[in-house]
Amino acid sequence: MSEENKERKLRWYVIQAFSGFEKRVAQTIIEHIKIEGLEEYFGEILVPTEEVVEMRAGQKRKSERKFFPGYVLVEMEMNDKSWYLVNNTPRVMGFIGGTSDRPAPISKKEADRILNRLQENINAPKPAKMYEPGEVVRVIDGPFADFSGVVEEVDYEKSRVKVSVLIFGRSTPVELEFGQVEQDK
């Protein structure tokens, strides 16, 4: 937080928005701040997302995934004007924490954890799917489709897993792409 933010007492608040409209809500809040001339009460407005990499048809594809779906983070000074602006934004269901008329900010530690996660992800996108050795998966594509197996190794660089599949009563290690397996339910 900059010196200017300390002076203005900006804190991070979490608001709940209609799922799928988080970016639109953030944009609307930014527009309303400008229209109302309330820039002095607001800092950043974020929809926490992370870049994920997944394999589709043998191609690495990057996409964005929200890591708090349905929530928007707003850095603001809480007062009647700022509360009213945020609370009356279309598709906002309200603040999380505190009471409906006296919302509580998230702790500095929690805010820093979220901001650090955003910063880390800029440098290293995460795989869309996470697998762990010992996890049971089902093969959904290729010659071993409909077989279940146990994950032995995971290679996130190549988006591949080594799965031990039971074939003719024998455990056989098979190397597959992430897109060829799914977590067994």
N, C-alpha and C positions, 0 to 999 in steps of 0.2 A: 504494500500500500504506500503510495507516495505521500509526501508531506502535505500536499494539498488535500488528499483524502482524509488524513488524520484531522486536519483543521475542520473539515466539513462533516465529520462523524459518519462517514459512509460505512455501512455494514452489509453483509451478504444475506439476502432473504431468498427463500425458495417458494416459488408459486406453482400451483398445479394448473395445468392447461389441458384442454381436450387433447387426447392422444392423437398424434399425427399433425397437430396444428402448432407444435412448439415453436417452429421457426417463424410462422406467421404471427403468433402472439408476440414474440420478441421484436419483430419488425414493427408491429402495430404500436407497441409500447414506445419504441424509439421515435416513431412518427408523432405520437401524442405528446411526448416530452418536448419536441421541437415546436409543435403547434401551441402548446400551453406556455412555452418559455420557462420550463422547470428544469433546465439543464443543471442548475446549481445543486439540485437534490439527488442527482443520479450519476452513477459511474458506468461500469460495464453491464451489459445485459447478455447473458450467455445461454446457449442450448448446448449442454455438455455432450460432445460427440467424439467418437474415436474412429480412425481410419482402420478398416479391416481388409485383409487380403484373402481371397478365396480362389480356388481353382474351379473353373467352369469350362468344360469341353477342352481340357488341356491348356487353357489360357489363364494366366494370373490376372485377376480382376480386383481393382480396389474399389471399395465402397465405404460409405459413412454409416455408422451405427450409433444411435443415441445410447449412452450408458445410464441415463436416468429418464426413460421414456415417460412422457407426460409431465415433465418438470422443466422449469426455466429458472435460472439463477439471475437475480437482480441485485446489483450493488446500489444501495440507496440510503438516503437519510430518511428515517421514518417520521413523517408528520402527516397532518390531515390531507394536505394537497397531494403528496406523493402516494399515500395509501389509497386515496380516492381514484387517482389516475390509474394505478395498477389494478385495483379491485374492479374497476368498471370497464376494463379492456375486454372487448368481445372474446369469448372462448377461454376466459380465465375463471377457474372455479374458486380461487382464493389462495391465501397464504398457507403454508405448512408451518406448524409450530406456533406456540402461544395460543391466544384466543382469536376469534374472528375479527374483533375490533382492536386488539393489541398483539399483532404478530411478533414472534420472537426471531431474531436473526440466528443463523447458524454460527457455531463457534469459529474463531480464527483458525484453529487447528483443522477443523472439517473443511473450511473454505480452501485452505492451503493444500490439503490432500487432493481435493478436486482439481484445483488449478495445476498442481504438479502432475496429476494424471493426464490432463490435457496437454501439458508441455512435453511429457515423455512420449506421448503418442505421435506428436509431430515428427519426432526423430525416428521412431520405429513402429510402423503399423503392425497391429496384431492380426493373427490369423482369425478368420471368421468363426472357425470351429476349434475347440480345444479338446484334445484327447489326452488321457493319462495312461501310462502302462498299468496293466491289470484290469482296465475297463473292458466290459463286454460290448462289442459292436456287431452290427449286422451288415453284411455285404449286400449292396443294392444294385451293383452294376458289374459287368464283366463275367468271366467264366465261373466265378464263385458266388454269383448272385444267390440270395436266400440262405447262404451259410452264415452261421454266427461264429465269432471268434474272440480271442482275447488280445488286446493291444500289447505288443512286446516293446516296440520302440516308436518314437514319434520324431519326424524330421520336419520342423516348421519352415526351414529354409526352402525345402523342395515341396512342401505341402503333401507329404507322404507318411503313411503309417505301415509298420510291419505288424501283421496280424497272424496269430497262430490259429489256423482253421483245422477242424477235425474232418479229415477226408479218409474214407474207408477205414475208420477206426484209428487213424494215425494223426498226430498233431503235426501240421505242416505250416511253416512260416511262409506268408504271402505278402509281398510288398504292394500296397495299393495307394491311390491318390485319395485325398480327403473326400472328394466328391463321390467316391465309390463305396463309402461306408457311412453309416449313421449310428448314433447312439442307440443301443438296444433298450427297448422299453420294458 
